[in-house]
Amino acid sequence: MAEHEPMLDMFIFETRQFLEQLEQLALKSEQTQSFDPDDVNEFFRGLHTIKGSAAMMMVSNVSMVAHSVEDVFFYIRERKPQNIDCSAVTDLVLSAVDFMGGEIEKIDAGEKADASSDEFCESTRSFLRAFKEANGDDPDVDLRKVNGQKKAAGGAAGGAVAPEPAKESKPQQYFIPAATKPADSPGENVFFAHLRFEPDCGMEEVRAFGVLNALKDKVIEVHHLPDKILEDDASADKIQQDGFKLWFTTKLDEADIKKHLDTTIFLDSLELRKLKDVSECEYWPSLVQQAVQTAESSSEPITPAKPEPKPRPKPLKHDQQQLISVAVDKLDRLMDLVGELVIAEAMVTHNPDVANQELENFQKASRQLHKVANELQDSVMELRMVPLEATFMKMNRIVRDMTKRLNKKAKLVLIGEDTEVDKNIIEHIGDPLMHIIRNSIDHGIEMPDVRVGSGKDETGTVTLSAANASGEVLIKITDDGAGLDREKILNKARANKLFTKPEEELTDKEIYSFIFHAGFSTNEKVTEFSGRGVGMDVVTSNIKAMGGTVVVDSTPGQGTVTTLKIPLTLAIIECMSIAVGSARYTVPINSIRQSFRPALDQIVHDPDHGEMIMVRGEIFPVVRLGALYKVPDAETELENGILLLVEADGRVIGLFADRLLGVQDIVVKPVPKYIQRMSNSCGIAGCTILGDGSISLILDAGDMAKTLLS
């Protein structure tokens, strides 16, 4: 992402939020087959805000697309038509969201938003014409102009006496004017500009606002008619009839101002006159204010009333919250500092110089430091926690688009979308979820006639659920489709030579896991959605990069369940430190099932002389860490060491070490490249800095089991 000015960053951020809101509102309206009046107002407000913001930022194509769709919802809001094709309107909104979202991505990447909006706007106008005809309205009548004329006429109807004209409200000024000073200030010029736009160019109010915004750095004080450009629905009609008039002061000369205004898009004519001073301006509110002040000062003095004391602000209620926006990089920096604090705290409390000394005051201070560090860590973690709701809601669009293109029927059910995870997890979870849900619709959910023939509802169900479980989040994607074809997967695995052990020893879960291999696909033809064998491979690579696991299970004819197990945070984790000879390693606590000192009668050997441990009737393979990492002084007698049963990726293995050193919070760091080059990196997920400043490698039991036991 390119670096931007704060105003541009805010425009990108807010526009993305509005686009997500519009997408979800459209999908909701299609599901209910109706447009709720409150939702229509939300549509209108969102599009109106995008239109104005884009015009202010000179992104004219986004502004024009928003304006064209806004016209559709203006008609729905004003006429409340009964004959609405909700699916067609949703298609229109989603197409607009895609167009505007694509242009925002260009801006965010530092590129120019240069896609033409003409074709989209023309198709939207044709859609609106057909929409009006279907509801018995004249397609050539512009309701905005009609409403503007009614407002101009004072709203009188049926020969009724027109109401008294309302007092003219204070004109809106988009730029803070300089303090009013004499018109003949040295070096200051006064100009009147009258702009007319090309007939039928559309969006006259937005174009006028663009002119105003372009002048903001070149003028000292500016006033204009119409005074309310974007807020007044009748302003476009006024500009069409009377043009856009400006009076302003500037230090630029007439040639420079004319050269600047001549670049206005869709400009039909320009009248530019230099005035003697602001007294020649037909519209200059500050002069009126001065005149009023002068008249008041010349009248009889009036004893001013004693001003009433300003009421004290009411305290916030318990249920009210004050919110501020914080840049993500600041949170990342804060998280880094907390990580360094955790390391520093470990260096203090586990310092070898005081390890064997009885220092009561030091121990008391260490416990207080540990308590404060933990509370600070928890608070920072809470700041970074984001609900999964926004990511889950985006999947509605995936289901909707795929069912339409594949002529299938399916609905998405969300459970536990308020579950919170670290923001870094949110950034990486979207693609895996998208690929799994696409796979469920494409391969799992059957065609409606097939489902009915097998006794199912013609509309399939994909359930996306999330729940917290002991420091991790479990995300399940369940569908009630046909399930995975075991034999087809086996045949493809044979052809790709993916077997690492005899076929008869493979469990169903191991067979189903073949779908996650790169290049693996059971589709015979490459389609828009599948056949290349890359989608599910993205799932495993992204999830494992977050330290998570993926498990898939299926029942023929009933459906498939894909389970993602992901840590709540990637930054600081609780681990067990273990000693292997003079080396020390670290194992995440959430992967340890049990630790114990093994007895000789528990040890068994397989036909290949591999060591196994029997625990409560179950047999698990044993990995000697000293032999794996070539630690010369590691313990060799099993009964003298310690065994950790570690579970990962659905497998349980026993890690043999010399002894346990204790539990501590650690900060995960990447493994230095020289260690990767010079040592056996099997089963290593990262490294951390211990209390004495030494480096400890973090063990990945899942990678170890996959590499050594497959």
C-alpha positions in Angstrom: 0.0 0.0 0.0 1.3 3.4 -1.0 1.7 6.2 1.6 -0.9 8.9 1.4 -1.9 12.2 2.9 -4.2 11.8 6.0 -7.2 13.2 4.1 -6.8 10.6 1.3 -6.3 7.8 3.8 -9.5 8.8 5.5 -11.3 8.9 2.2 -10.1 5.4 1.3 -11.0 4.0 4.7 -14.5 5.6 4.9 -15.3 4.7 1.3 -14.4 1.0 1.9 -16.7 1.0 4.9 -19.6 2.4 3.0 -19.0 -0.1 0.1 -19.1 -3.0 2.5 -22.3 -1.6 4.1 -23.9 -1.2 0.6 -23.0 -4.7 -0.3 -24.5 -6.2 2.8 -27.7 -4.1 2.5 -28.1 -5.3 -1.1 -27.7 -8.9 -0.2 -30.1 -8.6 2.7 -32.7 -6.9 0.5 -32.4 -9.7 -2.1 -32.9 -12.3 0.6 -36.0 -10.7 2.0 -37.2 -9.7 -1.6 -38.1 -6.2 -0.3 -36.5 -2.8 0.3 -37.2 -1.6 3.8 -37.6 2.2 4.0 -34.9 2.4 6.6 -32.5 0.4 4.3 -33.4 2.6 1.4 -32.4 5.7 3.4 -29.1 3.9 4.3 -28.5 3.2 0.7 -29.1 6.8 -0.2 -27.0 8.2 2.6 -24.1 5.9 1.8 -24.2 6.7 -2.0 -24.6 10.4 -1.3 -21.6 10.4 1.0 -19.4 8.5 -1.4 -20.5 10.9 -4.2 -19.6 14.0 -2.3 -16.3 12.6 -0.9 -15.2 11.3 -4.3 -16.0 14.7 -5.9 -14.0 16.5 -3.2 -11.0 14.2 -3.9 -11.5 14.7 -7.6 -12.3 11.0 -8.3 -15.0 11.8 -10.8 -15.6 8.3 -12.1 -16.5 7.0 -8.6 -18.6 10.1 -8.0 -20.5 9.6 -11.2 -21.2 5.9 -10.5 -22.4 6.7 -7.0 -24.6 9.4 -8.4 -26.2 7.2 -11.0 -27.1 4.5 -8.5 -28.3 7.2 -6.1 -30.8 8.2 -8.7 -32.3 4.7 -8.5 -32.8 4.8 -4.8 -34.0 8.4 -5.0 -36.8 7.1 -7.2 -37.5 4.2 -4.8 -37.5 6.5 -1.8 -39.8 9.1 -3.4 -42.2 6.9 -5.4 -42.2 3.8 -3.2 -42.9 1.6 -6.3 -44.5 -1.8 -5.7 -43.0 -3.5 -8.7 -39.3 -3.9 -7.8 -37.0 -6.6 -9.1 -34.9 -7.0 -6.0 -32.4 -9.3 -7.7 -31.9 -6.8 -10.5 -31.4 -3.9 -8.2 -29.0 -6.0 -6.1 -27.0 -6.8 -9.3 -26.8 -3.1 -10.0 -25.6 -2.2 -6.5 -23.0 -5.0 -6.5 -21.7 -4.0 -9.9 -21.3 -0.4 -8.7 -19.6 -1.6 -5.5 -17.2 -3.7 -7.6 -16.4 -0.7 -9.9 -15.9 1.7 -7.0 -14.0 -0.8 -4.9 -11.6 -1.4 -7.9 -10.9 2.3 -8.3 -10.3 2.7 -4.5 -7.8 -0.1 -4.7 -6.0 1.7 -7.5 -5.8 4.9 -5.4 -4.6 2.9 -2.4 -1.8 1.4 -4.5 -0.7 4.9 -5.7 -2.2 4.5 -9.2 -4.7 6.7 -11.0 -8.4 5.9 -10.9 -8.9 6.1 -14.6 -11.5 3.5 -15.5 -14.4 4.9 -17.6 -17.7 5.2 -15.9 -19.7 6.1 -19.0 -20.9 2.6 -19.9 -22.0 1.9 -16.3 -23.8 5.2 -16.0 -25.6 4.7 -19.3 -26.7 1.2 -18.4 -27.9 2.5 -15.0 -30.0 5.2 -16.8 -31.5 2.6 -19.0 -32.3 0.5 -16.0 -34.0 3.4 -14.3 -36.0 4.2 -17.4 -37.3 0.6 -17.6 -37.9 0.6 -13.8 -40.1 3.7 -14.1 -42.0 2.3 -17.1 -42.7 -1.0 -15.2 -44.3 1.1 -12.4 -46.3 3.3 -14.7 -44.2 6.5 -14.4 -42.9 8.7 -17.2 -39.3 7.6 -17.7 -38.3 11.1 -18.8 -39.4 12.9 -15.7 -36.6 13.8 -13.3 -38.0 13.7 -9.8 -35.1 15.7 -8.4 -36.0 18.6 -10.7 -39.7 18.2 -9.8 -38.9 18.3 -6.1 -36.6 21.3 -6.6 -39.4 23.2 -8.4 -41.8 22.4 -5.7 -39.4 23.7 -3.1 -38.8 26.9 -5.2 -42.5 27.5 -5.3 -42.7 27.3 -1.6 -44.5 24.0 -1.6 -48.0 25.6 -2.3 -50.5 23.2 -3.7 -54.0 23.4 -5.1 -54.2 27.2 -5.2 -53.5 27.4 -1.5 -51.9 30.6 -0.3 -48.2 30.2 -0.4 -46.5 30.4 3.0 -44.3 33.2 4.0 -40.8 32.8 2.6 -38.5 31.3 5.0 -35.7 33.3 6.4 -32.6 32.8 4.3 -30.3 30.5 6.2 -26.7 31.3 6.6 -24.9 30.3 3.4 -22.6 27.3 3.8 -18.9 28.0 3.4 -16.8 24.9 2.5 -13.5 26.8 3.3 -12.8 28.9 6.3 -12.6 32.5 5.0 -9.9 34.9 6.1 -10.9 37.6 8.5 -12.9 40.2 6.6 -10.6 43.1 5.7 -10.8 46.1 3.4 -11.4 45.2 -0.2 -8.4 47.2 -1.4 -5.8 45.3 0.7 -2.5 45.5 -1.1 -2.0 42.6 -3.5 -5.5 41.3 -3.1 -7.8 41.0 -6.2 -11.6 40.6 -6.2 -13.2 38.5 -8.9 -16.6 37.4 -10.1 -16.8 34.1 -12.0 -19.9 32.7 -13.7 -19.6 29.1 -14.9 -22.1 27.2 -17.1 -21.7 23.4 -17.7 -22.5 21.6 -20.9 -26.2 20.6 -21.2 -27.1 17.1 -20.0 -23.6 16.6 -18.5 -25.3 15.5 -15.3 -24.2 15.9 -11.7 -23.9 19.7 -11.9 -23.8 20.0 -8.1 -20.9 17.7 -7.9 -19.0 19.5 -10.7 -19.6 22.8 -8.9 -18.3 21.3 -5.7 -15.2 20.2 -7.6 -14.6 23.7 -8.9 -14.9 25.0 -5.3 -12.5 22.4 -4.0 -9.9 23.1 -6.7 -9.9 26.8 -5.7 -9.4 26.2 -2.0 -5.6 26.8 -2.1 -5.8 29.7 -4.4 -8.4 32.0 -2.8 -8.5 33.9 0.5 -12.3 34.2 0.9 -15.0 32.8 -1.3 -18.8 32.9 -1.5 -21.0 31.2 -4.1 -24.6 30.6 -5.3 -26.2 28.2 -4.8 -24.8 28.4 -1.3 -25.8 24.8 -0.4 -24.4 22.6 -3.2 -24.5 19.0 -2.0 -27.1 19.4 0.7 -29.9 20.9 -1.4 -31.6 18.5 -3.9 -32.6 21.5 -6.0 -29.0 22.8 -6.4 -28.4 20.8 -9.6 -31.5 22.3 -11.2 -30.5 25.8 -10.1 -27.0 25.4 -11.6 -28.6 24.1 -14.9 -30.8 27.2 -15.1 -28.6 30.0 -13.7 -25.1 28.6 -13.8 -22.7 28.5 -10.9 -21.6 32.0 -9.5 -18.6 32.7 -7.4 -17.2 35.9 -5.7 -13.8 35.6 -4.2 -10.6 37.3 -3.2 -7.2 36.1 -4.3 -3.6 37.2 -4.7 -3.5 35.7 -8.2 -4.0 37.8 -11.3 -6.9 37.5 -13.8 -4.8 35.4 -16.3 -3.9 32.8 -13.7 -7.5 32.5 -12.5 -8.9 32.1 -16.0 -6.2 29.6 -16.9 -7.2 27.5 -13.9 -11.0 27.7 -14.4 -10.7 26.9 -18.1 -9.5 23.4 -17.1 -12.9 22.6 -15.5 -14.4 19.4 -16.9 -17.6 19.8 -19.0 -17.3 23.6 -18.9 -19.6 25.2 -21.5 -18.9 28.9 -20.9 -17.0 31.0 -18.4 -17.5 34.7 -17.5 -14.7 36.2 -15.4 -14.7 39.8 -14.2 -12.3 41.7 -12.0 -14.1 43.9 -9.5 -12.9 47.1 -7.7 -13.7 45.7 -4.2 -16.1 43.4 -2.4 -18.7 46.2 -2.3 -19.4 45.4 -6.0 -20.1 41.7 -5.1 -23.8 40.8 -5.4 -23.4 38.2 -2.7 -20.9 38.8 0.1 -22.4 37.8 3.5 -19.6 39.3 5.6 -20.5 42.8 4.3 -24.1 42.3 5.4 -22.8 41.2 8.8 -20.6 44.3 9.1 -23.6 46.5 8.2 -25.7 44.9 10.8 -23.0 45.4 13.4 -22.6 49.1 12.4 -26.4 49.7 12.7 -26.5 48.0 16.1 -23.5 50.1 17.3 -25.2 53.4 16.2 -28.5 52.7 17.9 -29.3 53.5 21.5 -27.1 51.5 23.8 -28.8 48.6 25.4 -27.6 47.3 28.7 -26.6 43.7 27.9 -28.2 41.1 30.0 -25.9 39.2 32.3 -25.0 36.0 30.5 -26.3 32.8 32.0 -23.6 30.4 33.1 -23.0 27.7 30.6 -24.4 24.4 31.8 -21.8 21.8 32.8 -21.6 18.9 30.4 -23.5 15.9 31.6 -21.3 13.0 32.6 -21.3 10.0 30.3 -23.8 7.2 31.1 -22.4 3.8 31.9 -23.6 2.5 28.6 -22.0 5.3 26.6 -18.5 4.8 25.1 -16.1 7.3 23.7 -14.3 6.0 20.6 -11.2 7.2 18.8 -9.5 6.0 15.6 -5.9 4.8 15.9 -3.6 4.0 13.0 -2.8 0.3 12.7 1.0 0.9 12.6 0.8 2.6 16.0 -0.9 -0.5 17.5 1.8 -2.7 15.8 4.5 -0.5 17.4 2.8 -0.8 20.8 2.6 -4.6 20.4 6.3 -4.7 19.6 7.1 -2.7 22.7 5.0 -5.0 24.9 6.9 -7.9 23.4 10.2 -6.3 24.3 8.8 -5.7 27.8 7.9 -9.3 28.2 11.4 -10.3 27.2 12.9 -7.7 29.6 10.6 -8.9 32.4 11.9 -12.5 31.8 15.5 -11.3 31.9 14.9 -9.7 35.3 12.8 -12.4 37.0 14.9 -15.3 35.6 18.3 -13.7 35.9 20.9 -16.4 36.8 22.7 -14.0 39.2 19.7 -14.0 41.6 18.3 -17.4 40.7 19.5 -19.2 43.8 19.3 -16.4 46.3 16.6 -15.7 48.8 15.7 -12.1 48.2 12.3 -11.5 49.6 11.9 -7.9 48.4 13.2 -8.8 45.0 10.7 -11.6 44.7 7.9 -9.4 45.8 8.9 -6.7 43.2 9.3 -9.4 40.5 5.8 -10.7 41.1 4.4 -7.1 40.9 6.3 -6.5 37.7 5.0 -9.8 36.2 1.4 -8.9 37.2 1.6 -5.4 35.6 3.3 -6.8 32.5 0.5 -9.4 32.1 -2.2 -6.8 32.6 -0.6 -4.5 30.0 -0.2 -7.4 27.6 -3.9 -8.3 28.0 -4.9 -4.7 27.5 -2.9 -4.4 24.3 -4.3 -7.7 23.1 -7.8 -6.4 23.6 -7.0 -3.3 21.5 -5.9 -5.5 18.7 -8.9 -7.9 18.9 -11.4 -7.6 16.0 -14.7 -9.5 15.6 -14.9 -11.9 12.7 -18.3 -10.4 11.7 -17.1 -8.3 8.8 -15.0 -11.2 7.3 -17.9 -13.6 7.7 -20.4 -11.2 6.2 -18.3 -10.9 3.0 -18.9 -14.7 2.4 -22.5 -13.9 1.6 -21.4 -12.4 -1.6 -19.3 -15.5 -2.5 -22.3 -17.8 -2.0 -24.7 -15.5 -3.9 -22.4 -15.1 -6.9 -21.6 -18.8 -7.2 -25.1 -20.0 -6.8 -26.3 -17.7 -9.6 -23.5 -18.7 -12.0 -23.8 -22.4 -11.2 -27.7 -22.4 -11.2 -27.6 -23.9 -7.7 -29.6 -22.8 -4.6 -27.8 -22.3 -1.3 -27.8 -20.1 1.8 -25.2 -19.1 4.2 -25.8 -19.4 8.0 -23.4 -17.5 10.3 -22.8 -18.6 13.9 -20.5 -16.9 16.4 -19.5 -14.1 14.1 -18.9 -11.8 17.2 -15.9 -14.0 18.1 -12.8 -11.8 18.3 -9.3 -12.6 17.0 -6.1 -10.6 16.5 -6.2 -8.2 13.6 -3.3 -10.0 11.9 -5.5 -13.2 11.9 -8.3 -11.2 10.2 -6.0 -10.1 7.5 -5.0 -13.7 6.6 -8.3 -15.6 7.2 -10.3 -14.1 4.3 -8.7 -16.1 1.4 -8.9 -19.5 3.1 -12.6 -19.0 4.0 -13.4 -17.9 0.5 -11.7 -21.0 -1.1 -13.4 -23.4 1.3 -16.8 -21.9 0.8 -16.3 -21.9 -3.0 -15.3 -25.5 -2.8 -18.4 -26.3 -0.8 -20.7 -24.7 -3.3 -18.9 -26.1 -6.4 -18.2 -29.6 -5.3 -20.5 -30.2 -2.3 -23.9 -28.6 -2.9 -25.9 -30.5 -5.5 -28.2 -29.2 -8.2 -31.7 -28.5 -7.0 -33.3 -31.4 -8.8 -30.6 -33.8 -7.5 -31.2 -32.6 -3.9 -35.0 -33.0 -4.2 -34.5 -36.5 -5.7 -32.4 -37.5 -2.7 -34.9 -36.2 -0.2 -33.2 -33.0 0.6 -34.4 -29.4 0.5 -33.6 -27.9 -2.9 -31.7 -25.1 -1.2 -28.4 -26.2 0.3 -27.0 -24.8 3.5 -23.4 -23.7 4.2 -22.8 -23.0 7.9 -19.9 -20.8 8.9 -19.3 -20.9 12.7 -16.6 -19.6 15.1 -16.0 -20.2 18.8 -13.2 -19.7 21.3 -11.5 -22.8 22.7 -8.6 -22.5 25.2 -6.6 -19.8 23.6 -7.6 -20.7 20.1 -10.4 -20.0 17.8 -12.2 -22.8 16.0 -13.8 -22.0 12.7 -16.0 -24.6 11.0 -17.4 -24.6 7.5 -20.1 -27.2 7.2 -22.3 -28.0 4.1 -25.1 -30.5 3.7 -24.1 -31.5 0.2 -23.0 -34.8 -1.4 -19.8 -35.0 0.6 -16.3 -35.9 -0.7 -15.9 -38.7 -3.2 -13.4 -41.0 -1.4 -12.6 -43.2 -4.4 -12.1 -40.3 -6.8 -9.7 -38.7 -4.3 -7.8 -42.0 -4.0 -7.6 -42.4 -7.7 -6.2 -38.9 -8.1 -3.7 -39.4 -5.2 -2.5 -42.6 -6.9 -2.0 -40.8 -10.2 -0.1 -38.0 -8.5 1.9 -40.5 -6.3 1.0 -38.9 -3.0 1.0 -42.0 -0.9 3.6 -42.0 1.9 2.4 -45.3 3.4 0.4 -48.4 2.3 -3.1 -47.5 1.0 -4.8 -49.9 3.4 -3.4 -48.0 6.4 -4.8 -44.6 5.3 -7.6 -43.3 7.5 -10.5 -41.4 5.9 -9.2 -38.1 7.3 -5.8 -38.7 5.7 -7.4 -39.5 2.4 -9.6 -36.4 2.5 -6.5 -34.3 3.4 -5.1 -35.0 -0.1 -7.3 -32.3 -1.4 -5.0 -29.7 0.2 -2.0 -30.8 -1.9 -0.8 -28.3 -4.5 -2.1 -29.1 -8.0 -4.7 -31.6 -6.7 -8.2 -31.4 -8.2 -10.9 -34.0 -8.9 -12.4 -31.9 -11.7 -11.8 -33.2 -15.1 -12.3 -29.8 -16.7 -10.9 -26.4 -15.7 -13.8 -24.0 -14.9 -14.1 -20.5 -13.6 -14.1 -21.8 -10.0 -12.1 -25.0 -9.9 -9.9 -27.5 -11.8 -6.5 -25.9 -11.3 -5.7 -27.4 -7.9 -4.6 -24.2 -6.3 -7.5 -23.1 -4.1 -7.3 -25.6 -1.2 -3.5 -25.4 -1.3 -3.9 -21.7 -0.4 -5.9 -22.7 2.6 -3.2 -24.9 4.2 -0.4 -22.5 3.4 -2.2 -19.5 4.9 -3.5 -21.3 8.0 -0.1 -22.9 8.7 1.6 -19.5 8.3 -0.6 -18.4 11.2 0.4 -21.4 13.3 -3.0 -23.1 12.8 -4.2 -26.4 11.5 -6.8 -27.6 9.0 -8.8 -30.8 9.3 -11.5 -32.0 6.8 -14.1 -34.8 7.4 -16.9 -35.9 5.2 -19.9 -38.3 5.2 -21.1 -39.4 1.7 -24.5 -38.0 0.9 -24.6 -35.8 4.1 -21.9 -33.2 3.7 -18.5 -32.1 4.6 -17.0 -30.3 7.6 -13.7 -28.3 7.4 -12.3 -27.2 10.8 -9.7 -24.5 11.1 -7.9 -24.2 14.5 -6.1 -20.9 14.8 -4.3 -19.2 17.7 -6.1 -16.0 18.9 -2.9 -14.1 18.5 0.4 -14.5 16.7 2.6 -12.2 18.9 2.9 -13.5 22.4 2.2 -17.1 23.4 2.5 -19.2 26.6 5.1 -22.0 26.3 6.8 -24.7 28.2 10.7 -24.5 28.3 12.4 -27.9 28.2 16.1 -28.8 28.4 17.8 -31.3 26.1 21.4 -31.6 27.3 22.9 -28.1 27.3 20.3 -26.9 24.7 16.8 -25.5 25.5 13.7 -25.7 23.4 10.2 -24.2 23.8 6.9 -26.0 23.2 3.5 -24.1 23.0 1.4 -25.0 26.0 -1.8 -25.4 23.9 -0.3 -28.3 22.0 0.8 -30.3 25.1 -1.6 -33.0 26.1 0.4 -34.5 29.0 4.0 -34.7 30.4 5.3 -37.6 32.5 8.4 -39.7 33.3 8.0 -42.9 31.2 8.5 -46.4 32.6 10.4 -49.1 30.8 7.3 -51.4 30.6 5.5 -48.6 28.6 8.1 -48.7 25.8 7.4 -50.9 22.7 9.1 -51.1 19.3 7.6 -51.4 15.9 9.0 -53.7 13.1 11.3 -50.9 11.9 12.8 -50.6 15.5 11.1 -47.3 16.0 10.2 -46.5 19.7 6.6 -46.2 20.8 5.0 -45.4 24.1 1.8 -47.0 25.4 -0.5 -44.7 27.4 -3.9 -45.9 28.6 -4.1 -48.4 25.8 -3.0 -46.0 23.0 0.3 -46.2 21.3 2.2 -43.1 20.2 5.5 -42.7 18.4 8.5 -41.3 20.3 10.9 -38.6 19.0 14.2 -38.2 20.8 15.0 -34.5 20.5 18.6 -35.1 21.4 19.1 -37.5 18.5 17.0 -35.4 16.1 19.0 -32.1 16.7 22.3 -33.9 17.4 22.7 -32.6 21.0 25.9 -34.4 22.3 25.1 -34.3 26.0 21.4 -35.2 25.8 19.9 -37.8 28.1 19.6 -41.3 26.4 17.8 -43.3 29.1 14.0 -42.8 28.7 13.3 -43.5 32.4 15.6 -40.7 33.4 14.1 -38.1 31.2 10.7 -36.6 30.6 8.1 -37.3 27.8 5.7 -34.7 26.5 2.7 -36.0 24.5 2.1 -33.2 22.0 -0.9 -33.1 19.7 -1.0 -31.3 16.3 -2.8 -31.8 13.0 -4.8 -34.7 14.5 -1.7 -36.6 15.5 -0.1 -37.3 18.9 3.6 -37.8 19.3 5.9 -38.1 22.3 8.8 -35.7 22.6 11.6 -36.9 24.8 13.6 -34.3 26.7 15.9 -34.2 29.7 13.7 -32.1 32.0 11.1 -29.3 32.2 12.3 -25.8 33.0 9.0 -24.0 33.5 6.2 -22.0 31.8 6.7 -18.5 30.5 5.2 -16.1 28.0 7.4 -15.7 24.9 7.6 -13.4 21.9 7.8 -15.3 18.6 10.7 -14.3 16.4 11.6 -15.7 13.0 14.5 -18.2 12.9 17.8 -16.6 11.8 18.8 -17.7 8.3 22.2 -19.0 9.4 20.4 -21.4 11.8 18.2 -22.6 9.0 21.2 -23.2 6.8 23.5 -24.9 9.3 21.0 -27.0 11.3 18.2 -29.5 10.8 15.2 -27.2 10.7 12.7 -30.0 10.9 9.9 -29.1 13.3 11.1 -25.6 14.1 8.4 -22.9 14.0 10.5 -19.9 15.2 12.6 -18.8 18.1 12.4 -16.7 21.2 14.8 -14.9 23.6 14.9 -16.3 27.1 15.5 -14.5 30.4 19.2 -14.9 30.3 19.4 -13.5 26.8 19.9 -16.9 25.1 17.9 -18.1 22.0 15.5 -21.0 22.3 14.0 -22.7 19.3 10.2 -23.1 19.2 9.1 -26.6 18.2 6.4 -27.4 15.7 5.1 -30.8 16.5 2.8 -30.9 13.5 5.7 -30.4 11.1 7.8 -32.8 13.0 5.2 -35.6 12.8 4.6 -34.9 9.1 8.3 -35.0 8.2 9.4 -37.9 10.4 6.5 -40.2 10.5 4.9 -40.0 7.1 
